[in-house]
Amino acid sequence: MDKKRDKPKQKRSKSSGAWLERQRQDPHTQAAKKAGYRSRAAYKLMGLQEKDPLCKPGMIVIDLGAAPGGWSQVLKTWVGPAGKVIALDILPIVPLSGVDIIEGDFQDEAVYQKLLDYVGLQSVEGVYSDMAPNFSGIAAVDQARAVYLGELALAFAERVLKVGGFLVIKQFQGAGFESLLGSLRSRFESVSIRKPSASRAKSREVYLVAKRLKH
């Protein structure tokens, strides 16, 4: 007897069904499929670039939390053949032409060091972090984890960015947000809070755009 056929089908939860329906109806999801982007998040990045045109041809930029590669796709077109995109994520990323990919957990010290070693003495102009924690459903815990990832991204950026470089971090408004914002403002000449039109209206998600790293 084929036991697999006898297994009852798992019912999809109402919340997951609603999420899938939103995805199907979402104009950015539909546009991403038509344009060949790996995720709708590509339009978030485009919205950020429209407000703050930081990424330019010839730059070396780092994409943290890059999977499935939607941001890296767009970044590579912006930096062009003379530039470089270094992408990192704990999840596998299908190879992208012209993008150097490192697989591993940014919070793992060995992976963090591997990325630092890979960057070496290269002159990095920009760091993008679209990292987010695995949400537990416990708001206080998830918020603390998100802020911690933001703090890690800032510490990393301070190590690899050239003076005058920029940092873009995804964050969620809540406890610890103002503290991280203050840290960014102490290290960069200008910091803006942006919410691209592709970000869902109900989400607390925003992006902190920090320009011109100080000496």
Sequence and secondary structure as in RCSB ss.txt:
>XXXX:A:sequence
MDKKRDKPKQKRSKSSGAWLERQRQDPHTQAAKKAGYRSRAAYKLMGLQEKDPLCKPGMIVIDLGAAPGGWSQVL
KTWVGPAGKVIALDILPIVPLSGVDIIEGDFQDEAVYQKLLDYVGLQSVEGVYSDMAPNFSGIAAVDQARAVYLG
ELALAFAERVLKVGGFLVIKQFQGAGFESLLGSLRSRFESVSIRKPSASRAKSREVYLVAKRLKH
>XXXX:A:secstr
  HHHHS      HHHHHHHHHHHH HHHHHHHHHT S THHHHHHHHHHHS    TT EEEEES TT HHHHHH
HHHH TTSEEEEEESS     TTEEEEES TTSHHHHHHHHHHHTT  EEEEEE       S HHHHHHHHHHHH
HHHHHHHHHHEEEEEEEEEEEESSTTHHHHHHHHHHHEEEEEEE  TTS TT  EEEEEEEEE  
